[in-house]
Amino acid sequence: MAKKPRLNLQKWIAQGYETLTAEGPGALRAEYLARIIGTTKGSFYWHFQDIETYREALLEDWSSKAVAACKAATPQGAVSGDMLRDFGKTAAFWPDSDCAEAWAEPAIRGWAYYDSAAQNAIAVVDEARFSMLRGLLNRLERGNPDFVSLYLSVAHAHIGRGTRAEEEATRILGTLTDLLLSVE
């Protein structure tokens, strides 16, 4: 019988996104995840000291990818209204809204209601998004921090809710951008 290749850390993280999205953080258990992947708990413990270490790794992976997506969407040089719209869409839906990380965000936000590690991950991502958007608005000479909060609130309300929600958010964010740019 051929020996199965050893699972890498990213396979465990990817399964975590799927499980978290489908079943919530309570399903992030070593034995359950191992059964889904088709391996043993020993493989899990090869990569992670315990379930808390795993959950922290999942949240760290998510927050670093969310911040990287935001940074990649932040235009350099002169800024236009179209760039602001694009940034808002990326802040809400990532460059690829079908990626597991984007779909996991609503579950992570829900998890953050009662888990301090998830709260910290959300805080890191939200602060990065807020800071980058504030920087874009300042470059457009529109630095109202209330607009930043409103803009990101609309974006966050639509995260992970599918194509129709993305289209609605894009339309609303476009209207907010047009309104902001029309005010002197």
Secondary structure, 3 states (H helix, E strand, C coil): CCCCCCCCHHHHHHHHHHHHHHHCHHHCCHHHHHHHHCCCHHHHHHHCCCHHHHHHHHHHHHHHHHHHHHHHHCCCCCCCHHHHHHHHHHHHHCCCCCCHHHHHHHHHHHHCCCCHHHHHHHHHHHHHHHHHHHHHHHHCCCCCHHHHHHHHHHHHHHCCCCHHHHHHHHHHHHHHHHHHHHCC
